[in-house]
Amino acid sequence: MGHTLLSLLGFFLLSLLYRGQAQDAVLTIEPNWTTFFSGQSVTFKCDITGGKDSDWYYSIHNQHGEVFSPSNQNFRTLQPLTSGYSGEYQCLFQNGGSTKISNKIYLTVSDRIVILESPASTLFEGESVTLLCRHRIQREENAAFYRDGSLITTDRNHQSPLMTKNTVQVMSDGSSYSCKFGDEESELIKLKTEPKPKAQLRDIFPGGGNVTLTCSVGPSSASGWRYFWYKKGKTSEPLKTQDVVFLTNDRISVSRGGVYWCRGGRGNPVYYTEYSDAVVTNRAVVTLRPNWPE
C-alpha cells in the first residue's frame, strides 16, 4: 500500500513538473543565413517550446517597430527584401495576459554583387562554421576568402582549411570575414558568438521505478545537438546501449544507482559543450531539464 501511494505521488509530481516546464520563445529563419541579396525573401518562424503553439499570437518586430501584426500563424514571409529591412528581429508572443520575447536575429540585406553568408543560428566560441560566398550571377571562378583583411590560406593551426569552390570552414573566434569573386568584394561580417554552453541538469525524487535522465542544451535557438552520457568519470567512454536504455536522443533510463554526467555535441568535427553537473542516482526517478528557471 505504501509503495503504491509513493508511486502515485511520484507520477503526480512528474506530471506537475512537465506541466511547469519552462517555455522558451524562439525565432528561426529560412534560409538560415544572416546576409541576403536585395530582392530575395526570408521566412520567419516563431515557436514556443514546451507549450501549444495554437494558444499564442505572434508578431514580429525590428528596430523600426512592428513588421507583422499579431496572428496565430507562426510562419511569416518578407519579400522582396530591400536594404531598409536590415536590422535586428524578434518575435513577440502573447497569450491572454502573458507575454514572451524571443531571441534576436540580425539580418543584413545587401545591394552588392557579392555577399558572404554565415548561419543565423547561435554560434559558440570555438565552434566550426561554414561560410558561403555568393555572386548575384553564377560565376565559374573560385571565391577568395579573407580573415581580418588577410587571405585565408591556412587555419589557426597552420593547416589547410576545408574549402570548396565557394565555401570555407572557419573557427568561430570573433574574427571578421569577407570574400571576393575577382574584383567584386562582399561586405565585412563579424561572427557573433556566445560562450561555450554547459549541459544543464535539474532533478526531483518522486520515487519508484528506474531512473530517467534527460539532458539538453540551451538556448533553444541553438539546435542540432546529440547527447553523450557518462558514468563514474568524465574521462570515461560514453555509455552505450548495453549500459543503459536510450529512450530518445536526450533521455535515458538506468536501473542502477551511480554518478552520471552528460554533454551535447554537434557538427563535423564534433563541437562539445561543457559537461553537466554530476547527478547521483539511487533508483529514485531523476529528471534533468536544461531550461527550467533557476
N, C-alpha and C positions, 0 to 999 in steps of 0.2 A: 504493500500500500504506500509506504513512504517512498519507495523507488519510483512508483507510478506518478505520485504527486511531484517529485523532483523533476521527472522527465517532462511533465506537462508544464511546470514552471519554466523549465529551460526553453521549451518551444515557444511559450508566450513571450519570454524575454527576447528571443531571437526575432520574433515577428515584430516586436516594438522597435528593435534595433534596425531592421531592414526598412521599416516604415520611416524611421527617423534619420535614415542615411542622408548625408549632406547632398544637396542638389547643386551641381555646377552649371553655370551658364557658359556655353561655348559657341564661339563663332569660328567657322571654317569657310574657305572659299574654293571655288573650282573655276579654272585651273588653279592649282596650289602654288602660285608664283607671286612675288612681290612687285614685279615690274611688267607693264603691259604696253603694247603699241596703242596709240590713239586709234579709234575705230574698232577695237576689239570689244569683247564683252566679258563680264565676270559675274558669277553666281554666288551669292551669299547664302549660307545655311546657318540658322540659329537653332541650337539644340539645348535641351535641359537634360542632364544625366540624372538618373535616379528618380525620375518623375514622368508623368504622362505629358507628351508634347501638346496634346489637344486641349489641355487645361490652360495653356498660356497664349497670350497675344504678344507678337513680336514687332518691334520697329527697329530700323537701322539708322544710325546717326554717324555723321562725321564732324569735323571741326566747324563746319558751317551751319550745322543743325540737322534736322530730320531729313533723311534721304528717302526712306519708305515709311509710310504711316502704319500704325498698329493693325495687325491682321493675324489670324490663326494659321496662315500659310507661312511655313518656316523657310521656304526657298524664294529668293528674290534675285532677279537678274537685272544688271545695269548695263545698258548698251544704247548707242555706241559710246565708248569711253572717250573723254577729252582730257587734256592736261588739267583742267579745272577740277577734275574728280580725284586728283592726287591728294592723299591725306590719310588720316587715321580713322578707322571704322570700328564701331562696336554695335552689338545687339542690346536692346533694352527689352527685358521680359517683364510682363505684367500679368498678374493673376489675382483679381479682386484687389485686396489691399497690399499684396506682396509685389515687390519689385526687385529684379536682379539685373546686374550689368555683366556682360561677357568680357572675355579677354579682348585686347586690341590687336588689329591687323593694319599695318601701314602699307598702302598701295602707292606706287608711282606710275603715272600714265605719261608716256614719253612720245614726243613728236619726232624723235631722231630716227635715223635709218637703221641703227643697230642698238639693241638693248641686251643687258646682262640680267638673267633671271636667277633668283635664289628662292628656295622654298619659303612659303608664308607661314608654315607651321613652326612651332617653338624649336629653336636650336639651343644646344647646351655646349658649354665650354669644352673644347677638345673633341667634339663630335665631328665625324667626317660628313661633308655635304657636297653635293654635285651642283655646279653652276652651269647654266646653259646660255650660250651666246647665240642670238638670233638676228637675222637680217630680214628687213621687210620683203625683199626679193631674194629668193633662194640663190645662194652662191655656191660655186663648186670648190672654192678655196677653203683652206682650214682657218679657223679662228685663232687669234693670238690672245693669250690671257696675261693680265698684269696684276701683281700684288704690290700695293703701296707704291705704284709707279714703275716697278721693275718687272721685266718679262719673266714669266714663270717657266723655268726650265727644270728645276728640282724642287722637292718639297722641303719642309723644315728639317728632315733627317738626311738631306742631300741625296734622296732617292728620286728617280724619275716619277713624276706624278701620274696618276691614272687619267689619261686623256684620250678623247676621241676627236673626231673632226670638229665638233663644236661644243664639247663639254669638258670640264676639268673637275677632278675631285680634290677638295682642299679641306684643311682643318679649320673648324670654327674657333678662331682665336682673336676676333676683334679687328682683323686687318681690313683694308679697303681694296676692292677689286674692280677691274674694268676689262673690256675685251675689244678687239678690233677685227674687222674684215677689211684688209687693205688699208686705205686711209680713213675709213669710216670707223669712228670710235663710239662706244657706249658711254653713258653717264657712269660716274663712280658710285659704287654701292658699298656700304659698310655692313658687315654681317652683325646683326644684333643677337647676342647670346644671353642665356640665363646660366646661373651657377649650376654645377653638376648636381643632379637631383639625387635624393635619397628615397629608397623604398620606405613607405610609411606603414606602420602597423598599429592596429587598435584591437583590444581584446575584452571579452566578457567570459564569465564562467557559469553558464546556466546548468551544467551538469548532465550526465548521461551520454552514452554513445561514443563513437570515435571522435577524435579531434579534427576539426575542419579549420584549415588555414587559408586565408585569402590575402593576396598581395597585389597592389597596383602602384602606379607612379603618377603623381600629379605634376603640373596641372593637366586638366582634361584636354586642353588644346594640344598637348603633346601625345601622339598616339603611336601605334605600331610596336608596342613592347611585347617581348616574350619574357617569361619568368623562370628563374632558376632558384632551386631550393637547396638548402644545406642543413646538415645536422652535425653536431659535435664541434665543428670549427669552420671558420670562413674559408680556410685554405683547402678544405676537403673537396672532392669531386661533387658536382651537383647530383642530387638524388635522382634515381631512375625508377622506372615502372615497377621493378622488383622491390623497391624500398617503400613506396607509398602508392596510394591510388590518386591518379591525376583526374580530378573531376572536370575542370576546364583549364584553359590556359593560365588563369590566375588563381586557381583554387585546388588544394589537395586535401586528402583525408588520410590521417595517420592513426594507427591503433596502438602505438607505443608512446610512452612519455619521453621527453627529452628536450634538448635545446635546439631551436630551429631559427634559421635566418632565411631571407630571400633577397633577390635583387632583380632588376629588369635589364634587358639588353635589346638593342635594335640595330638595324643597318648592317652593312658589309664593307669593311670589317666591323664586328660587333662592338657597339659602344655600350659599356656597362654603367649602371647607376651605382651610387654608394650602397653598401649593404644596409639592410634594415636593422633596427634594434633587435636584439635577441628576444625570443619568446620561449618561456619554459612551460611545457605542457605536461599534464599528469592525467590524461584521458578525460579531462573536463573539456567541453567544447570551447574552442577559442576561434574567434573570427577576427580577421585582420582587414582593415579598410584604410586606404591612404588619404581619403578626402573628407573624413569626418572632422567637424570643428574641434578645436583643441578644448 
